């Protein structure tokens, strides 16, 4: 069973990079991670083997980590949010608060 932390990270990466995935990869990911379908339920839904679903989900995971490794959008977002939070804490600037809310 995957850890909650890993699932959360994969969902955040999916939010950033889903446009780079195939339609089938997006569907399988959404069913498995968002709708909590089992591998067997997805397999039955698309009339494929359970192993095919598992392989697709592993490929999606690999792609998401690869995209993050190259593009670093998630890392940069976290850095930006941390800097904004610090600026708010230290300076209490209302503009920075608005920027933080837009980025969420």
N, C-alpha and C positions, 0 to 999 in steps of 0.2 A: 504494500500500500504506500502510495506516495505521501510525502509529508505535506502538511498544510502550507508550509513556507514555500515549497517547490511549486505547488499548484498556484499559489498567489503570484509568484514570480512569473510563471508561464502565462497566466492570464494578463499580467501587465505587459509582458512582451507581445502577446497576441494583440492587445489593444494598439500597440505601436506598429506592428509589422504585418497584420493580417492581410493587408492589401497586396503583399508580396507572395502570398500563398495561393495554391490552386483552389478552385471552388470545392472540390472534394475534401481537401485538407481542412478548409474552413468549416465545412459541415460536420465532419467527424470531430474536430476539436470542440465546436460549440455543443454538440450532443454530449460529448464525454465530460467536458469541464464546466460547461454552463448549465446543462440540463440534467447532469448526473446519470446519463444512460450508461449501462454496462457495455462492455465490448460485445457481448452476445446480442444485446438489444440493437446496437448499431449494425452489427453484421446481418441480422434478420431484416432490418429496415431497408438496407441497400443490397440484400441478397448476395453477400460476399462472405468469406470465411472470417471467423473471429481473428485468426492470425493476420489476415489482410488489414483489418481495422487496427490491430496492434502495431503492425509495421508502419501504417500511415501515420499514426499518432507519434511513433518514435521519430519518423522523418520530420514531422512538424516540429517536434521538440528540438531536433538537431538544427533545423533551419532557423528557428527563433533564436537559439543561442548563437548561431553563426552570424545572423544579422546584427545582433547586439554586439558581438565581438568586433565586427567591422564598423558599424555605424555609431554605436554607443549612445543612442537616443535615450535609453532608460537611465544610463549613468549620468548623462548631462542633465536630464530632467531632475534627478535626485540632487545633484549638486546645486542646480538653480533654486530648487525649493528650499534647500538648507540655507543657502545664502539669503534668500528672501526672508526666511524665518528669523535668522540672526539679525538682519537689518530691522525687522519689525520689533524684535525684542530690544535691541539697543537704541533705536531711534524713534520707534512708534510712528512711523510715517504711514499715513492713510493710503497713499498711492501704492506703496509696496503691499499692503493688505489686499488691495484690489487686484494687483498682479497675481498674488498667490491664489486668489479665488478663481481667476481666469484659467490658471494652469492646472487646476484640479480636475 
